[in-house]
């Protein structure tokens, strides 16, 4: 592998590679195990297969998917599994850097290039030499920078701000976005030629809602991870909350699950987690409002999900109105007491607000009571 071109000092070379114990090496070394990254869903199995086949090559990857689906975790896995794994994993969060500064952050600058440039500074591209450059939310780059990035992808050349000569690097580029780049191309905000350069392999990460079978494994992993990190001994989650996890829509995807488990470990109570799920449900639009007009719609599935959410909201409001006196709530809803208990359990609602279940509800959950049929 060739080195970086003219003018890179020995001091700067030291800063380009993640030393043992550094933040870059720790973050890659702390990756979750592969079974947690990929789970068992069909969509993730396809991604695993592609990752195993192409991780060792230097071709660019494009990772698409909603926020919180694990794009950076997969990018770190690709880095670790490739010949670039000994080098640095350098992240550029494109929307987090002001547009006036992002060019200098990416490509660096020479001393005196502009007011305040008192010394030469290598950019992220240079630091990622021999490693991986992860461009998070690449759709936020403006057209001028997209053109410079295109040159880097074409021949590995770039130029620091204020420099007279190009430099050359060897780095593996992985890009990520939560937008549909083909739509961005049609609207004129993203270059088509750059899209084809960064998406030699393109992967769409599924929403957590589409891989519900992985929720128990992810929950167990985050419980273990944060119990060790915060040195807290916590009880396993109740079956009621785990069932609630399985029916919840997870708009924040894996990141939302991660944060809820972190909250449970720190506070030692399920109630804040349950309250957060309820608040999110109460503020959630019906699924049909999120479906594009050109999408293939499974009407029966969408209607069933919307009905479940509406039922849950109505039960919550009626229960609150009756001070969580369930027999009164059942009468107000014109259903039997047993039917209300059954529906509350199915919706993942606690038997008593802010209190532990006991008596007939615990027996019902344990299977010792048969709920009456819904009227």
Long-range contacts (C-beta under 8 A, 24 or more apart in sequence): 1-130, 1-170, 2-168, 2-170, 3-129, 4-126, 4-129, 4-167, 4-168, 4-169, 5-165, 5-166, 5-167, 5-168, 6-165, 6-167, 7-165, 7-167, 8-122, 8-126, 8-167, 12-122, 12-126, 15-122, 15-127, 16-87, 16-88, 16-122, 16-126, 16-127, 16-128, 16-129, 16-130, 16-131, 17-86, 17-87, 17-88, 17-130, 17-131, 18-87, 18-88, 18-89, 18-131, 24-88, 24-89, 24-90, 27-76, 27-89, 28-76, 28-79, 28-80, 28-85, 28-89, 31-73, 31-76, 31-77, 31-80, 32-73, 32-221, 32-225, 33-221, 34-77, 35-217, 36-217, 36-218, 36-221, 37-70, 37-73, 37-74, 37-77, 39-211, 39-213, 39-214, 39-217, 39-218, 40-213, 40-214, 40-217, 41-206, 41-210, 41-211, 41-213, 41-214, 43-204, 43-206, 43-210, 43-211, 44-206, 44-211, 44-214, 47-74, 47-203, 47-205, 50-201, 50-203, 51-77, 51-78, 51-81, 52-81, 54-201, 55-81, 55-82, 56-81, 56-82, 56-83, 57-82, 58-82, 58-83, 58-84, 58-170, 58-172, 59-200, 59-201, 60-153, 60-172, 60-173, 60-174, 60-175, 60-197, 60-198, 60-199, 60-200, 60-201, 61-173, 61-174, 61-175, 61-199, 61-200, 61-201, 61-202, 61-203, 62-174, 62-175, 62-176, 62-177, 62-181, 62-198, 62-199, 62-201, 62-202, 62-203, 63-174, 63-175, 63-176, 63-177, 63-202, 63-203, 63-205, 64-176, 64-177, 64-178, 64-179, 64-180, 64-181, 64-202, 64-203, 64-204, 64-205, 65-178, 65-204, 65-205, 65-206, 65-207, 66-178, 66-205, 66-207, 66-253, 67-178, 67-252, 67-253, 67-255, 68-208, 68-252, 68-253, 68-254, 68-255, 68-256, 69-205, 69-206, 69-207, 69-208, 69-253, 69-254, 70-205, 70-253, 70-254, 71-136, 71-176, 71-205, 72-134, 72-136, 72-176, 74-203, 74-205, 75-132, 75-134, 75-174, 75-176, 76-134, 78-132, 78-172, 78-174, 79-131, 79-132, 79-134, 79-172, 79-174, 82-132, 82-172, 84-130, 84-131, 84-132, 84-171, 84-172, 86-130, 86-131, 87-128, 87-129, 87-130, 87-131, 87-132, 87-171, 88-127, 88-128, 88-130, 88-131, 88-132, 89-131, 89-132, 89-134, 90-124, 90-127, 90-128, 90-131, 90-132, 90-133, 90-134, 91-134, 91-136, 92-124, 92-133, 92-134, 92-135, 92-136, 93-136, 93-137, 94-135, 94-136, 94-137, 94-138, 94-139, 94-140, 94-141, 95-137, 95-140, 99-142, 102-141, 102-145, 103-144, 103-145, 103-148, 103-161, 104-161, 106-145, 106-148, 106-149, 107-148, 107-158, 107-159, 107-160, 107-161, 108-160, 108-161, 109-160, 109-161, 109-162, 109-163, 110-160, 110-161, 110-162, 110-163, 111-162, 112-162, 113-160, 113-161, 113-162, 113-163, 114-161, 114-162, 117-161, 117-162, 120-160, 122-160, 123-160, 125-152, 125-158, 125-169, 125-171, 126-158, 126-167, 126-169, 128-169, 128-171, 129-169, 129-170, 129-171, 130-170, 130-171, 131-171, 131-172, 132-171, 132-172, 132-173, 132-174, 133-171, 133-172, 133-173, 133-174, 134-174, 134-175, 134-176, 135-173, 135-174, 135-175, 135-176, 135-198, 136-176, 137-176, 137-177, 137-178, 138-175, 138-176, 138-177, 138-198, 139-177, 139-179, 139-181, 139-184, 139-189, 139-190, 143-191, 146-190, 146-191, 146-194, 147-191, 147-194, 149-194, 150-191, 150-193, 150-194, 150-197, 153-194, 153-197, 153-198, 154-197, 173-198, 175-199, 207-250, 207-253, 208-250, 208-253, 208-254, 208-256, 208-257, 209-249, 209-250, 209-253, 212-246, 215-245, 215-246, 215-257, 216-242, 218-254, 218-257, 219-245, 219-257, 219-261, 222-257, 222-258, 222-261, 222-262, 223-261, 223-264, 223-265, 226-261, 226-262, 226-265, 226-266, 227-265, 230-265, 230-266, 232-265, 232-266, 232-268, 234-264, 234-265, 234-268, 237-264, 237-270, 238-270, 239-365, 240-345, 240-348, 240-350, 240-357, 240-365, 241-270, 241-273, 241-274, 241-348, 243-345, 243-348, 244-274, 244-277, 244-348, 247-308, 247-346, 247-347, 247-348, 248-277, 248-280, 248-281, 248-348, 249-281, 249-284, 249-287, 251-280, 251-284, 271-354, 274-350, 277-348, 278-316, 281-309, 281-312, 281-313, 282-313, 282-316, 284-309, 286-310, 308-347, 311-343, 311-347, 312-347, 312-349, 315-340, 315-343, 315-344, 315-347, 315-349, 316-349, 319-349, 319-353, 320-353, 324-352, 324-353, 326-351, 334-375, 335-374, 335-375, 336-372, 336-373, 336-374, 336-375, 337-372, 338-369, 338-370, 338-371, 338-372, 339-371, 339-372, 339-373, 339-374, 339-375, 341-371, 342-371, 342-372, 342-374, 343-374, 345-371
